[in-house]
Amino acid sequence: MGLGGLAATWLLANDGYAADPVKPTLERPTFDLTPKRPASEPSARAMISIFTSGGPSQIDLFDPKPEVDRRNGTKFTGDLKLDSSAMTARNSRELLGSKWKFRHYGESGIEMSELLPQIGGIADDITLIRSMQTGNSSHVPALHIINTGRPRSGRPSLGSWITYALGSENQNLPAFVVLTDEAGLPVNREANWSNGFIPSIYQGTVARPREPRILDLDAPPHLRGRGQREWLAFLNEFNREHLKQHPGENDLEARIASYELAARMQVAAKEAFDISNETAATKKLYGLDQDATREFGTRCLIARRLVERGVRFVQLHNAYQQWDHHSDIHGRLPEMCRKTDQPSAALVNDLKSRGLLDTTLVHWGGEMGRLPIIETQKPIGRDHNPYGFSMWLAGGGVKGGHIHGKTDELGFRAIADPVTHFDYHGTLLHLFGLDHREVGFERSTRREALTDGQPAKIVNGILKKTIA
């Protein structure tokens, strides 16, 4: 009924049909999104990722560096790794102190920039990781790394792995929903939420960035009610018979499942995306009464509504590389903070007030940070830094009011408790009650996993309940 394309992106066979690749066994494997019990008691049941594509400047937002401020405008002569000749040519090696003041927030006293006063207001609810590392300074591979674990395309995203392992608590909505910016898609586009080589029922389903969020939810007037039910039942008979004659035909399986999902979504999806019945106070909390925050605040509010209804994984993306401030950082960084600060904090506060924060993991961060030196472009900006940057987590079993890790005095490299992307992914799976060494997919030639056998460690320092 017009929803085949949408539903096929995430649901191939909710009733237990197979999908390629096939395990070398006598029986065909089955894949579905029914809820599955994790190996150990989980802290998190759902995750909302606010993905800040481009690389927010940790030096200006989360990781104050008085030494850089003191030496502002002087030449940096120490060891500063620039990954390409282009980066070397662009960068002046002139230190750039932060234009903005930092202050201590909350009882924990975490220092954050004056650009993020609302996120500062939830300081006691977050773990601020100041020692993230990916080791790749190019956006395309860095985005692949932080979203899929490897610097190349074609691999499943984090949301796909989690829904593959755990299924969904709501069979009437997609398990993995992506909320994109009205200004456009991020770099790498669909690869950021791809199912890769695992069945496509685990791919992220993209909701439109404006109303109607999902097109064609209503059947044509002449098919509504009994007419639609009889038509779908009639069509289903033909499809099932054909499927028996052609087992393993994934396109047909996907289309059958899409019809089934479409019927269920006609009520559930419209209700989930409809914020009209939210209170005026809630809408104001998210900034829906202000032009600067309305669009992003609406998506944050929808994300809360989705996890409240059992959706497993929700990811919000900004358009293109809006945090990639090679130039005019003094104008563009405040603009992005105005757009995202209040809604991001509102999401955490709203989840907390509803008793959902303890079981919902909230992530805020991108694929890299920025260098402590000036790029030669005018007006000035900062180049990429994948060796020591910041992101934060809240809820879902992580500590509140906690800082993890440390960068050097210039904010370039993590020097204490570094967290690699393998560590990050392994820790997130642990919070969901999963062992990153056990969550894998059998392909024809090898077994694949999110951490892929790499030395991923669980970052005990950020957990409420540490492990031995």
N, C-alpha and C positions, 0 to 999 in steps of 0.2 A: 504493500500500500504506500510505496514511495520511500520506505525506510530501509530498503535492502542494502544500499551502499553503506549507510551509517552502521547498521547492526553487523554487517559482515566483517567490519574491522575488528570486532572483538569476540563475536560469538559464532563459532563454526558448528558446534555440536553440543549444546547444553544437555541433550539427552544421552550423551555418551558415545558419539561417533568418533572415528579415528581421524588423524590428520598426519600428513607427512612431516618429518621423516618417520619411518616405521622401524621400531626396534626389531632386531633379528631374533624374534621369538615365534612360536607357533600361533600365538594369539595376537591380533592387532591391538595396540594400546588404545586406551580411551582418554579423552581430554574433556574436562568440563569445568564449570565454575561453581560447583556446589561447595559449601564451606568445608574446609579440611582442618583437622586438628594438628597444630604444630608439634614438633618433637619435644619441646619443653614449654613450661608456662610462659606465655608472652607478656610483655609489658605494654606493647602497642598492638592495637587491632586495626588501625587505619593510619594513613600518612597523608599530609598535605605538604607539597613541596612548592615553595615560592622560589622559582628559579630565576635568578638575576643574570641573564645572559650578557656577556661582555666583560665582566670582571670589575665589580665595585672596588673602589680604592680603600683598602684597609687602613692606610695611613691617615686618611681623612675621615674615616667613619668609626672604626673599631679598635685600632691599634696605635695609640698616641706615641709619638717619637720625639721627645724633647730635644734630643741630639740633632735630629734633622732640622727642627725649628731653629735651634741655636746656630747651626751652620748654614742656614738658608742662603742660597746664592753663591756658595763656595763650591769649588771643584772637588768631586769625589775621586780619590786616586787609589782606593783599595780594590779588592777583588769583587768585581761585579760582573756576573756571568750574563752576557747577551748572546742569544742563541743563533743569531744570523748576522750577516754583513749588513742587511737592511736595518736591523735594530741598532747596530753599532753606528751606522751613518745617521740615523734619525736622532739619537739621544746625545745630549750635550754633556752629560756627566755633571751637570750643575744641580746641586741638591735643591729640592723644592719642599720647603716646610708647609705644613697645613695652614690654610687660611682660616680655619674654623677652630673654635675653642672646644676643648673636651671638659666634661664634668663628671663627677661621680653620681651614679644613679642607684636608688634603692638602698636597702639595708646592707646589701652585699657590696655596694660602692664600686660597681663595675664602671670603668671609664668608657664613655662613648661620646661621639661628636654632638655638638649642638644642632646638627642637621637632622638628628633622629631623636627628638625629645620624647615621642610616643613610644618608640621601641625602648628607649632608655627607661620609660615608665614600667616596662615589664622585665627589667633587668633581673629581678629576683626569681623569675620563672624560666630563665634561659641558661643554657650552657653556651658560652662564647668560645669557639675554637679559634685560636690565633695562630695555629701552626699547620694549616692545611698545605699539602703539596700534591701536585700532579706531575710536575717535571716536563710539561710541554707548553710552550709559549704561543702556539698557534691555535686560533679559535676552533677550527673544525676538529682536529684531533682531540683538543682539550675537552670540547663538549662531548665527544664520543666517550672519552675516558670517564668523566664524572657521571655521565648518564648510563653508560653500558659497561664500563670497566676496561675497555681497550680503545686504542687510538684509531680504530678503523670502523667503517660502517658494516652493517649487516649483522650486528649482535643485538640480543634482547636488552631492552632498557630495564632499569631498576623496577619500575612499576610492573613491567611484564613478568619479571622473575617472581615478584611478591604475589601477584595474582595467580601465576602458575602454581606456586607452592601452596597457597592458602585458599584460592577461590574467592567467593564474594558472599557477603551476608544478605545481599538483596538480589534476587534473580530477575527482578523487573527493571533493573537499571544496569548500565555498563559497570564492570568491576573497576575499570581504570579510565578516568575521565581527564581530558586535557582542556584547559580553559586558556585560550589564546587572546592576545591583545588585539583590539579593534584596529590598530595601526598596521598589523601584519604579523607574519610568522617569524620565529627566531631563525638564526643561522642553523643549518642542518635540517631545518623543517621537520618532516615526519620522522627522520632518523632519531630524534630526541625521545620519541615515545614508541619506537618500533618494537615489534615482537621478534625481529630477527629470524632465527632459525627454529624458534618454538612455534607451536600452532597459533594462528592469527586470532583465536579467541582472546589471547592475552595482549593484543595490541591496544594502545590507548585510543579511546574514542574522543574525537575532537568535537566539542560543542561550539556553535557559532559565537563570535564575540559580541553579537547584538541580537535583539529579539527579532524573530523567534529563535531561541537558542538551538532548537531542533526543528527542521522543516517537515511539513507534511505529516504531522502526528495524527491529524484527523483524516479519516477516510472520506471519499467523495460522498455527498449527501445521499445518493441513491444506493450506496453500499453500507451505510451505517447500520449498526445493530445486527439483527438476524441475517440480513443480506450479506454483510461482511463475513460473519461467522460461517455461513454456508459456503460462500465462495472460497474461503481459506481452507475449509475442510475438503472441498472438492479438489482444489489444486494440490493439497497435501497428499491425497490418495495417489495421484499421478506421479508426484515427485518421489514418494516412498517406493512405489513400484519400480520406477526407473533406477533408484538408488540400489535396490536389490540386484539389479542386472549389472550395475557398474559400481561395485563396492570400492570405497576409497576415493571416490570422485569428489575432491575437496570443494570445487566451485559449487557443485550441486548441494553438498552438505551445508555450505555457508549460506546459500540462498534459502534453503528450507529453514534453517535456524533463524535467518533474518526475518522471515515472515512471522515466526513464532514470537520473537522478541518484539517486533513492531506492535503486535496486538497487545502485549503486556505493557509496553511503554506508553501506549496512548493515554493512560491515566497517570502512571507513576512518574514519567519524565516531565509531563506538563506541571504536575504538582511540585516536583523537586526543584525545578528551575523558576518557579513563580514566587517572587519575593514580595508580591503585593500585600500579602497578609502579615508580613513582618511589622513589628511595632515601629512607631515613629522614633522611639528611643534607640532601637537597634539600628535603624537606617542612619540615624545621626552618628551613632558610635562608629560605623564604618565609613563615614564621610560622604554619604550619598547626597547630602545637602550642599555639597561644595563641588564646583566644576573640576578642581584639580584632582580630587580623590574619587569622584563618582564612578568612573569606569573601573578602576582597580578595586575599589571598595565593593562594587557589585559582585565582582568575581570572587573576592574573598568571602563574601556572605554566601554566595552559591556554594563555594567549597565547603563551608560549614554545614549547609543544608544537605549536601551529598553524603558526607561522612556520617551525619546524624541519621541518615536513612540506610546505612550499611554499605556504601561504596567503599572499596578497600583503599584506593590510591587516587589522589587528585593532584594534578600538577598545573601551576600557573606559570605562563611564560610571558615575558615582555617581547615587543616587536624587535626584530633584527638584533642589533647589539647596543641597546640603549644605555648600557652601563659601560660602554667601551670608549672612555674619554681620553683619546689621544690628543685632542685639542679642546680648548674652551672648557676645561674641567671646572673652572670657577663659575660658569654659567649653567652648564648642563648637569653637574652633580646635584646642586640644590633642587633643580627641577625634578629629577628622578626621586629624590628624597621626599619632596612635597607630595608626589603622586602615591608613594608606597608606604610612608612611615605610619600614618594613622591607620590605614586599613590592616597593615600587618600586625600592629599591636592590638587592634580591635579583634582580629581573629583569635589571638591567644586569649584575650580577656573573655571573649564570648564563649569559647570552648570551656574555659575554666568555670565560668558562671553556670554552665549547663552540666557540669560534671563530666565533660568529655575530654578534657585535656590530659587526664591521667592515662587514657588509652589511645589518644591521638598524637602522633609524632608530627611536629611542625618543623619544617626546614626552611631556612632563608640563606641563600648564597648562590654563587656562580661558579664558573669553571677556572677562575684565576683571580689574581689581585693586580696591583699596579706597583710600578717602580718608584723609588724615592727620588728619582732625578727627573729633570725636565726634558721633554721631547722638544725638538727644534721647531716643530710646527707652532704657528701663532694663530690665535691666542694659545697659550701654553696648555699642555696636558701631560699625562703620564702614560708610559708604555706598559706592556704586559709583564706580569710577574707571577710565575707558577710555583715559586720556591718557598713562599711563606705568605699565606693570605688567610683571610678570616671568613667564617660563616657561623651561623648560630642554629641551635636546636632547642625546642621546648616540648615539654610533655612526654608522653609515651615511654617513661622510664628513665629519662635523663635528669641530671641534677638541675636545680634552679639556683641562680645567683652564683654561677661557677665560671671561672676562666680556665681553659685548658691550653697549655702550650705557650710558647714564647718565640718571638723572632729576635734577630740581632738588633743592635741599637739604632740601625738605620731602617729597619722594617723590610729587609730584603729576603733573608733566609731564616727558616725555622731552625732554632738551635736547642729547643727543649721540647720533649714530647711531640715530635712531628707526627702528623696523621696523614698517611697516604690515602689515595682513593680506594685501595684494597682494604685498608683498615676501616675506612668510612663505610664501605659497603658491607663488610663482614659484621661490623657493629650494628648497622641497621637491621640486618637479617637476624642477628641475635636478639634484638629488642622485639622482634616479631616471633620469637621462640624457635627460630630456625638456625641450623648449623650451616654456615656458608660452604663447608666442605662436603655437605650431603645434598644440597640443593643443586641438582644438575639435570642435564638432558642428554640422552643417548642419541648420538648421530650415527651415521653409517660407519664412520671411521674412528670416532673418539667420543668421549664424554665431555660435554661442555658445561661450564658453570660461570657465575657472575665473577667470582674471584679467580677462577680458572687455575686453581692449584698454586697460586702465588702466596707468599708469606704474609697473609693478612692477619693482623692481631685484633682482638677485641679491645677497644679503648676503654679499659676499666675506669679510668679517671673521670669519665663523664657519666657513668651509670649510677643510678640510685642503689641498685643491687649488683655489687661486683661479683665476678666469678673467679674461681681459683685458677 
